């Protein structure tokens, strides 16, 4: 049977003057309800058994605030309603055994922990506020509903050592470290708001299982979400705004992220590095400051569906990273849509790129590879696809339309093109220069203002079963010292040449009504050698008269008599000879 006790500092019939005396009286009862009248109680409470502490009056009217030490030490089945608990330099609430319910409670920890739920305990927190200190579940079970965690000097919520905690409809703001940290434990966050944390707002580490659903994370100084050290879990329907990184996945972590929005992230929306993985489905990245989706240093994400808009670079895979990306729309960037560099490998399938300066670019050694399949790249400023260094690109079923260059390979790179189409480009459909290799099968180039296919320098082109239509300059142009083969190709249109080549290209079954022009590849004759002989002294090639010569003299005095002057006046031809001789 529940026994009722009343605490009043004013005294009264059958009342206790303080909470401690009521607790002592309740020790003999199987279960007790202690009703506390408004006031400030400087007490440390030790609660054992089935006890309910209830504040009477307006919210905040009952304040328990000892000068130091633990405010509430609980074991048993303890319920606290409506109290304000204020502590310093210790655990404000210490749940050592059994269960604890805090309902409409405010806990302030000045230099300590708001709540410490120890191993094999269970705590339920509803409609409560926790300020300054962290709430710690260490091997405990916890349920948190409609609570606020504010201005924690540490992590606002820590779920560690195998604990299991659910948090719903709650808010976390202003934490000096993490909003919630889950380490070697399990946690579920649903419909929560987290803002203003100095480190990752939500962090799962050390094989944690962390699940986040329908949450909002805003204005955080570092990562909004972080999965590290082989942690797992999911992030569903969550929106991130104004974080350094929307989500970071590292060191063997592998979460499932679905239907999330990462907006205005200062660095990247999705950042996978240091052997991190992760599956990202139907996510949206908006206006990322540096890279929308970033895989680096051994990262290996799987991205399916979704949209990237605004921002700088779309998807970047660099520094020996990997990635598989499919069914992604990319539009309105200020830089390249897809980038693969530095011994990285990436596969892109069904990618749609619009209104970006460039589509796909690769750069690095022969270990740098990219495959682009069944994709469209429209309205670009530079090249739809560009391979550099010794990198290798394979295109299958790719269309490029309205830009400068369709597909390009430079330096020593390799570009393989299968069943692809280029339309309405200003310079060329497919270009190879340097020592690059271009292999194309069933390539169609239509409406190039320049050439359909171009090979320059020492590049090698191998093209078969391809068509070049309406190219203003030439269907195919291969110049320089490069070579190759055109097999079963056609060049149609009313302008330009069919083929302009250097004689090193084999033409097999070429179909065209336009001219084929071979340009001489013999090296131009060197300019005639001019021999300049410097003689020490004058050299005469014909007779010279009346000349005055001097050399190796610091001063020269010229004298001319009247007879010589008269001869010069009478004979212009002789004068010319004299002047020529004197100038020799």
Phi, psi and omega in degrees: 000134181287128179252138187254136177229149180237135178245128178214127177290342179275351181081181181148172183292127178057041175243158175258142183285340180211170184288324183298317179294326177293321177296321178295320179293328183280353182296333182277349182268149177291323174212145186221150174238120182250117180260126189247122179284159182306145179155171175256124184243110181271072186227152167257126188255128173245115186245126178231141178091200182267097186227138175242124176254122186232129176277137178255134178110196183292156176302135180085004183282337180248115183239126176251116189213080174293161182291333178197170176084180181292136179277314183229115176253111190241138171214136180119226177235095191245135176234131178235127182232126168077006181272158169251121182246121184236124181225165180225135170058031177194175174291121179294312176239124181240107178266106186267333181199154176081215184234154179217135173241125172247116183236123182053043181252145172246127181239125177240124182244105178269095179087016179216209183250135177294306182220131175241103177263115188273175185305138177068019172256174178218128181236137176242123182241123180226138173048041185240167181233134180233123189231140173079317181255171180269159174253120193243123172249107182248096183072016183253169170258144180213147173231124182235123180224131174055045179249161176235135178240117190232138167057039179292136177284352182227217169285137178293315177232130176236123180241108191222170170055046176081012179293159175228118187223137171247137180232123183230143170050042184238168180230147177226128179213146171075023180287140179286337177240250181264154169289308173220132177240129179241117184231119180051044184206183182234138178210148175233122176249129181225128177053047179253157176239131181229131182211152169071019178282151182274331173243196186307129181297316179231124185228128172244127180219168175052063176061029177290156168243111187236125181238127183235125184228128173055043180256165176232127181235124186224151168050054176254151187281338182232230181283143171285314180229139179222128173240119182222169172051057174062024176286158182228183176131201185212154172229114187236134172055033185255145180244130178244132178224130174062063171236163174293311175232134178294306175214134177242133181231121184219173169044056173081001177291152186208073179274165169257125181237120186222135173064032182257158177238129176241106188244138173055040175284134188291328176251282182223152177282309178239122184231112181240119183209174176051055177067019172286160178231221179123144175246124184239117185239128173053044177261159180233133177240124186238126170056048175289141185291322183241297181224135179289309179234119189235123174239123184209160175052053176085006175295154182210070180280160172238116184243124181230127179072174175108184188212139175238126180217146182066178178089190187265274179262143181282282180238126178235130178235109186221167175055064174058036176262173177225173176178147175234123187229130181215150174056048181244133173262131180232128182206151171068035178272167175260358181218200186290148179281316184230129181226131177229126184215162164059064175062028177262162181226133181216145175239128179240126180231135177052055178260136178241117183243127179223140173056048173237150179302324180213156182270281182238132174227142176231149178203130179153192180279189186293347175278001179265113184226149176218143176234126180239121190232136172049053187231160179234136176230113186233148172057064180245159184268325185246249181254140174293319179221132180217125177252135180226171183065229174248017184292166183228134178234138172241126179246133177223119178064043183253137174242138177233133185214135175064084178191196181275302181230138177288282183236133183223147175225131182231173180056238182246025183283169178234134179230121179247126186237124180230125173055051183241164184219139176233133181227145167051057175253156186273329184252307183192155179282309179219126185233142174225135180216175185068231176248027184288161176239129178238118177244124183228136175229126180057053175264134176239125176239124183232130171072037175280133175285347176247250181248161174280310181223135182225135171237130183228166178058235181254021183293154178239130180239135178229104189234132180220151173053041185240161184226136180233117188232131173066036177271125189295320184270301180199149174294312180225134176226120177231110182233182183079212182255006180282173180213196178154199182214139171243122185231126177055049179248160177228145176234120182233163180136184183242356183231159172075188181262158171286302181221131169243114187220171187259010181086359180254009180251129179274123180255115183238117176058049177278129180250116181195154171253001180266169186284147171249123185239129175255127180261135182303130180257359178297142179295143181296146179296138180293152178296151180301142182281128178262119181263125179246119177255125176260108180262144179270087182124175183283149175234127182247132178255353176202175185296140180231133181240150174053037179263142174246120187238145176208140172210158186061031177241139177285329180230146179231128177245120181262131177232141180218127182276172183293326180296317179296321179296321180294321178296322180294321180293325184276339187231092179300322181295322178292324177301318180298320179297317180299315181294321178296318181294318180296329181276353183288000000 
